[in-house]
Amino acid sequence: MSHGIDSIAKIFENASVAAFLGAASAFILVVINDWRRLKRRKTHILPAVLKRERLLARSHIDGTTQVRADAAVGKFFENLNLHFASDTIQRHAEELSNQLTERQQMGLHHVASAMKGADELNARAVEMVQRISETNRSVQRGEVRALQDLPKLRVALDQLYGSELILLARAECLIDAYLGDKLNEQGDVR
């Protein structure tokens, strides 16, 4: 029995074997740490990002609804043009692809797409408000053509706000479905 233990002890005295065991142990620790880090991102960080974005979507919905109502009575305010973290959500979906189900990945893609679309519509609405302000100044200077353009611009702005509200509500609904594990097979709301 003592002979077997001595043989094993001699194997571990070999510098090559010791280096291999040290490297293998380090590799295993790195793999375990990476797995733990990815799991934490999936279960803590990504849900926190989504909850923050849901609050931002709600804030956008409330703000856009108010700005739209004000625009209907001739009060035009430039939106703050805040942007969603849609790129961050998309990056999480890509980096966590082996941790997420296909349904979750598609859901995050849908959330990011809705948010990007809302951001684009919001930017267009900001530009439209600027055009309306310029047109109002032209009307005040007595330019007749500007007076004809104003109703069309107001209708276009209202349509932009309406489309933006639809995308904002969709983003909010998708986030709720993702967080509540209520996505269908296509990663959409059940």
C-alpha positions in Angstrom: 0.0 0.0 0.0 2.8 2.4 0.9 4.4 1.6 -2.5 1.3 2.8 -4.4 1.2 6.1 -2.4 4.8 6.7 -3.0 4.3 6.2 -6.8 1.5 8.7 -6.8 3.5 11.1 -4.8 6.4 10.9 -7.3 4.0 11.7 -10.2 3.0 14.9 -8.4 6.6 15.8 -7.9 7.1 16.0 -11.6 7.1 19.7 -12.7 5.2 19.0 -15.9 2.4 17.2 -14.1 2.2 20.0 -11.5 2.1 22.6 -14.2 -0.7 20.7 -16.0 -2.7 20.3 -12.8 -2.3 24.0 -12.0 -3.4 25.1 -15.5 -6.3 22.7 -15.4 -7.4 24.0 -12.0 -7.1 27.6 -13.2 -9.2 26.8 -16.4 -11.9 25.1 -14.3 -12.0 28.2 -12.0 -12.3 30.5 -15.0 -15.1 28.4 -16.5 -17.0 28.3 -13.2 -16.5 32.1 -12.7 -17.7 32.8 -16.2 -20.8 30.6 -15.8 -21.6 32.3 -12.5 -21.1 35.8 -14.0 -23.3 35.0 -17.0 -26.0 33.5 -14.7 -25.9 36.6 -12.6 -26.3 38.8 -15.7 -29.3 36.7 -16.7 -31.0 36.6 -13.4 -30.1 40.0 -11.9 -28.6 42.5 -14.3 -30.8 42.0 -17.4 -34.1 42.1 -15.4 -32.9 45.3 -13.7 -32.1 46.8 -17.1 -35.5 45.8 -18.4 -37.3 47.1 -15.3 -35.6 50.5 -15.8 -36.5 50.5 -19.5 -40.1 49.7 -18.6 -40.2 52.7 -16.3 -38.7 54.8 -19.1 -41.3 53.5 -21.5 -44.1 54.4 -19.1 -42.6 57.9 -18.7 -42.4 58.2 -22.5 -46.0 57.2 -22.8 -47.2 59.7 -20.3 -45.0 62.5 -21.7 -45.9 61.8 -25.3 -49.6 61.6 -24.4 -49.3 65.0 -22.8 -47.3 66.6 -25.6 -49.7 65.2 -28.1 -52.7 66.7 -26.2 -50.9 70.1 -26.0 -50.1 70.0 -29.7 -53.8 69.4 -30.5 -54.5 72.8 -28.9 -51.5 74.6 -30.5 -48.9 74.3 -27.8 -45.7 72.8 -29.2 -42.9 71.5 -27.0 -39.8 69.7 -28.1 -39.6 66.3 -26.5 -36.5 65.6 -24.5 -35.6 63.1 -27.1 -34.5 60.5 -24.5 -33.2 57.3 -25.9 -33.8 53.7 -24.8 -30.9 51.4 -24.1 -32.0 49.1 -26.9 -28.4 48.4 -28.0 -27.6 47.3 -24.4 -30.6 44.9 -24.4 -29.6 43.5 -27.8 -26.0 43.1 -26.6 -27.3 41.2 -23.5 -29.4 38.9 -25.7 -26.3 38.1 -27.9 -23.9 37.6 -25.0 -26.3 35.5 -23.0 -27.4 33.5 -26.0 -26.3 30.2 -24.5 -28.1 31.1 -21.2 -31.4 32.3 -22.7 -34.1 30.2 -24.3 -34.9 31.0 -28.0 -38.2 32.5 -26.8 -36.3 34.9 -24.4 -33.8 35.9 -27.2 -36.7 36.6 -29.6 -38.5 38.6 -26.9 -35.4 40.7 -26.2 -35.1 41.3 -30.0 -38.7 42.4 -30.1 -38.2 44.8 -27.1 -35.1 46.3 -28.7 -36.8 46.7 -32.1 -39.9 48.4 -30.5 -37.6 50.7 -28.6 -35.5 51.6 -31.6 -38.6 52.4 -33.6 -40.0 54.6 -30.8 -36.7 56.4 -30.6 -36.7 57.0 -34.3 -40.3 58.3 -34.3 -39.5 60.5 -31.3 -36.6 62.0 -33.2 -38.8 62.6 -36.2 -41.4 64.3 -33.9 -38.7 66.6 -32.5 -37.8 67.6 -36.1 -41.5 68.1 -36.9 -42.0 70.4 -33.9 -39.0 72.4 -35.1 -40.5 72.6 -38.6 -43.9 73.7 -37.1 -42.1 76.4 -35.1 -40.3 77.6 -38.2 -43.6 77.6 -40.1 -45.3 79.5 -37.3 -42.6 82.2 -37.6 -43.1 82.3 -41.4 -46.8 82.8 -40.9 -46.1 85.6 -38.5 -44.0 87.2 -41.2 -47.0 86.9 -43.5 -45.9 84.1 -45.8 -49.1 82.6 -47.3 -47.6 79.3 -48.3 -46.6 78.6 -44.7 -50.2 79.1 -43.6 -51.2 76.3 -46.0 -48.5 74.0 -44.8 -49.3 74.3 -41.1 -52.4 72.0 -40.9 -50.5 69.3 -42.8 -47.6 69.5 -40.4 -49.9 69.3 -37.4 -51.6 66.2 -38.8 -48.2 64.6 -39.6 -47.0 65.4 -36.0 -50.2 63.8 -34.5 -49.6 60.7 -36.6 -46.0 60.5 -35.4 -47.1 60.7 -31.8 -49.8 58.1 -32.3 -47.3 55.6 -33.9 -44.8 56.3 -31.2 -47.4 55.6 -28.5 -48.2 52.3 -30.1 -44.5 51.2 -30.1 -44.0 52.5 -26.6 -47.0 50.5 -25.3 -45.7 47.4 -27.2 -42.2 47.7 -25.6 -43.8 48.1 -22.2 -46.1 45.1 -22.8 -43.2 42.9 -24.1 -41.0 43.8 -21.1 -43.8 42.8 -18.8 -44.3 39.5 -20.7 -40.5 38.8 -20.6 -40.2 39.5 -16.9 -43.4 37.5 -16.2 -42.3 34.6 -18.4 -45.4 35.1 -20.6 -43.8 35.2 -24.0 -45.2 32.9 -26.7 -43.0 30.6 -28.9 -42.1 33.6 -31.2 -41.0 35.7 -28.3 -44.1 37.8 -28.5 -46.9 38.5 -26.1 -49.2 35.5 -25.5 
